[in-house]
């Protein structure tokens, strides 16, 4: 099961809003791609999923890349919690990832 945390949902809305200022149709496509590809990928068995987030070096916090964003998620048994969407060009700090959402 894939669960989007409130922070991840807010990140997705912010991405959409930012892109929509210049390209409304593209914003809708990018947001839909992020949601659809994230849900499809995270529905696969655990061993087929993304890589560890190097800033945390934990086996249960992983990431996949979609467009220009790192989709960071937390694996807990049969649930995957999408924690945040982070632009690849930004420096990610461990404090940017909230596991207790």
Secondary structure, DSSP 4 states (H G I P E B T S, - for coil): -EEE-HHHHHHHHHHHHHHHTT-HHHHHHHHHHHHHHHHHHHTS-GGGS-EE-TTT--TTEEEEEETTEEEEEEEETTEEEEEEEEETTSPP-GGG--S--
